[in-house]
Amino acid sequence: MPLIHLPNGKAFEAGDGETLLDAGLRAGITLPYSCRTGRCSTCRCRVTTGTTVALHAETGLTAAEHEEGWVLGCVRSATSDVALDVEDLGVLPSARTLPCRIHAIERLAPDVLRITLRLPPTADFDYRPGQYVDMIGAGGLRRSYSIANAMAADKRIDLHVRQVEGGAMSAYWFDQARQNDLLRLHGPLGTFFLRDVAGLDLVFLATGTGIAPVKAILESLATLPADQAPRTTSIYWGGRHAHDLYWAPDSAVGDVRMVRVLSRPDASWQGERGHVQDVFAATAPDLAQAAVYACGSDAMIHTAHARLLAAGLPERRFSSDAFVCSAAV
């Protein structure tokens, strides 16, 4: 079997037709990932030696990135020994399928609900703030949602659910869901969580319900020792209309600068206008001392990634979680 080599000296075997991501997970090595369908770019890695083949279309990569040797680990399989330039994220909490009940439903915006889920008292569910879960509904219907809170002693987790026109799961959440409904969740999943940010300027770029995992990460920042904390923390949160920006940080998340951005504001809007990545870039930040975490629309993440790296942000200091629509809504 082909051997996959990482920059930190670790190596693992990959089976025939097995993705680089799955082969790593089987060996206890976690590479960055999110959608696992080749549509976002979270799992992008560069092949420095060796050959691979795409098992599915890599729509999350541009033609230029293909030419530069980038591949998506969630849909690429090795056809020879390979050396990858990619971060090894170590051992993460194992994903499990667990029962849960709806504890509460609250409308945060005209098209956004907060769903609070209650896990069984004996459930062993550990996660990194920023990760997501797959919710499993009737008939095996499965959709992904970011966890919107840090781990709590009461084992309750919050989801921010946006209404999707014609969406089967949306129809359940907005029209049928009731308190105490029994559901199943599978997780935790994804690699959108805080890395080493000690002494750095920590910047979050979010659109829509992409604020959910940002909120969870912010809540966890308060538990960091002083020598591991970022120098500053800023959030650039974008939406189309004022009601899209339905959350504000409170004292529990510490000293955070929040910049709200609307792309389609009315005349009464007094905040920033345009797109979050442009508003942030216009501040001429010192990107050599920054770490950027972007979550939300795929377009925002791709644009932010290209622009900020070109302006001096180190590749390993850009982390993302792109929300891509399900193939069958």
N, C-alpha and C positions, 0 to 999 in steps of 0.2 A: 504494500500500500504506500502511496505517496506520503512523504514526511513534510510537515509544515513547520517552518522555522520562524520564530518571532525575534524582535530586536533584543528582548531581555534574556535571550539564550534558551528559552523554553522551546520545546518541539512536541508535536503530536501527529499521530497518523490519521489520514483521511481515507475513508472507504470509497469504492467506486460509486459515483453518483451521489455522494454525500456532500452537503454544502460545507464550506469552510467553517461557517458558524456552528453548525450541528456537530461537526467533528471536534471542534474546540470544546463545546459544552460536554460532549461525551467524555472528554479527557479532563474535565474539571477546569477548563480555561474559558473565560467569558470574554468574547470580543464584542465591541459595540454593536447594538442592534435596536430596532424598534418594530417596523411593520412586518418584517420577514417575508415580504412579497416582491421586493425589488423596486418598490415605487417611491420610497423615501431614500435619503442618502445617509442615514445614521451609521450604517455598517460599511461605509466606504473605506477601502484600504488599498494600498498600492502594492502591486506585485513587482518586486525588485529582481527576482530571478525565478525561472520556472514558467510553466504554462497552466492555464485554467480554461474551463469552458463554462459558458452561461447555461444554466438549466432552465431559466425563464428570462424574459426580457428585463433588462436593467433600465427601466424608465427613469429611475432616480439619478442617473448620471447623464451629463452632457456629452456631446461628441468629443469635445476638447478633453474632457476628463478621461474618456476611453483612450484617446491617443496618448495621454500622459501615463498610462498604466494603471489607472484606478479601476477597481472592480467593486461589486457589492457582495460582501461575504455571505449574505443570506441566500443568494441564488447562484453562487459560483462553486464549482467543483474542481479539485486539482487533477490534472492529467500527468503531472510529474512532481518531483520534489519542488517545493515552492518556498521562497522567502518572502514574508509579508512585512510591510511597514505599517504596523497597527498597534494600538494600545491593548495590553493585557489587563483586564479589569479584575482579575483574581476570582475568588470564590464569592458568589452571591447567594442570598436565600433561595432555596429550591422552590420552584413553582408547584403548587398543589391545587387540587379541586376541592372546594369546601362548600357546605351549605351556608346560606345566610338569609336573613329576613330584612325586609324594609322596615327601618325604625321610624323614619320620618321623610316627608316630601315637602320641600319648600321652594316656591318660585322666586328666583333671584332676578330674573329679567323676563320680558314677554316670551322669550323663546329659550330660556335656560332654567333648569331645575337643579336644586341640590338634593341628591338622594343620599340619605344616611343609612348605611347598612349595619346590621348587628350580627356579629359572628357568635357561634356557640361559645359558652364560657370556657370550654376545654380546648377550643381551637388553637392550634399552634401556627400563627400566621405572622411572619416577620417580613419586613420589607424596608427598602431604602426610600426615603422621601424623594419623590420624583418619578417612581416607577408606576406602572399601570396594571390593571387587571382586565381579563376578559370576562364579561358577564354572559351567562348562559341562560337563555330563556326557553320558552316552549318550543318543542320540536328541534332543540339543539341550536337554535338561533344564537349567534355569538357576536358580540361587539366589544371593542376595546375602549376603556375609559381610564384616564389618569386619576390616581388617588389624590385628593385635594387637601389632605391633612397629614401631619406627621403622626407617628405611631402613638396611640392613646391607650391608657390603662384599661378603659372600658371596652376595648376591642371593636370600636365603631370606626367605620371609614366613610368618608364623604366622596361623592362623585359630582362633578358638574356636567350635566347632560344638556347638550344643545339640541333643539328640535330640528330634524331633517325632514324636509317635505317628501312624503311618500315613503319614509323609512319605516320598516317593519318594527324595529326596536323602539323608535320614536313613538309610534302609535301605542305601544305598550306603556312606555313611561308617562306620556302626556294624557292618555285617554283611559287607561285601564289600571295602572298600578295603584295599589292600596297598601296602607300600613299593615305590616305583618305578612305580606306576600312572601312565600318561600321561593328563593332563587338559588343558583349556584354561581360561584366565581372561580376563576382559575388564575393563579398568579402567586407571587408577583412576577412581572415581566418587564423587559426593557432595561436600558442602561442610562437613562437620563437621571442622573443623581450627582451629588456634589463630589468633585475630586478635591485635590489639594489646592486651596485658594488662600493660604496663609499670606497675609501682607499684600494681596492683590486687590485691584478694583474689580469687584464682582458686578457684572451687568447681566440682567435678564431682559430678553426681548420676547414679548408674548403677543399673540393675537387671539381674540375671542376666548374660548375656554382653555386656551393654552396657558392661562393664568393659574389653572388648577394645580399642576405639579410645581409651579413656581411658589405658590402659597405653601405647599407642603415643605418644600426645601427651606423657605424662609422661617417657618416655625421650628425647623431643626437647627437653624443657625444659632439660636440662643443657647443651645447645649454645648457648643464648641468651646474648648479652652481658649483663652485669650491668644495664645501663641499659634493657634490654628485658624483664627478668624480672619476674614478679609479686611482690608484697610477701609474700603467703602462698599456700600451696596446700593445699587440703583435698579429700578424697574422701568422699562419703557413698554407700556401696554397699549395696544391699538385695537380699534374697532371701527365700524362704519359710522354708527350713531351713538349719541351719549348714553342711551340705555344699554349699549353693549358692554359698557365698563361698569360692572355691577358690584365690584369689590374694592375695598380699601384696606391697606395694612393698618393694624392697630399696635398698641404698645407691646403686645406679646412678641412681635417679630423684631423689635429693636429699632435702631436708627436706619431707616430706609428712605431713599429718595424715590418718589413715584412721579413719573412723567406720563400723562395720558395723551393719547394721539388719536385723532379721528380722521378718516379718509373721506368721509362725506358729511361734514358738520353742517348744522344750520347756522344762521346769522348770529345766534346767541352764544355760540361756543367761544370760550375765552382761552382754551388750551392750545396745544400744538396741533398742526394740520399736516396731513400727508401719511407717510408710512414710518413705522417705528425704526427701521434700520437707517432710513435717511435722516430722521431727527437725531438719532444717536450719533451717526457719523458726522453730522454738522457741528457737533460740540468739539470736534478735533481732539478726541481722547488720546491719552498715552497708551496705545494698545500693547506696547511691550510689557506693560505692567498690569494688564487686564486679563480677565477670564470671562468669556461670554457664553451664556446658556440661552438658546433660542428654542421656543416651543410654540407651535401653532401652524399656520398655513405653510404649505410646502414652498410656495412662491417666496414668502418672506424669508424662509430659512436659506434657500438657495441663493437669493440675492445678498443676504447678510453675510453668508459664508464667503462668497467670492469677493465682495467689497472689503470686508474687514481683513481678510488674509492679505489682500493686495496692499492694504494700508499698514501692515506690520503686525497683525495679531498672529501669534504662533499657532500652527495647525492644531496642536494638542490642547490648546486652550479654547477651542470652539466645540461646544457640545450641543446636540440638538435632538428634538423629538418632533418629527413632522406628522401632523394629523392628515392622513390620506383617507379619502372616502372608501367605504367598503365596496367591493366589486358588486355586491348585491345589497342595496340599501333596505 
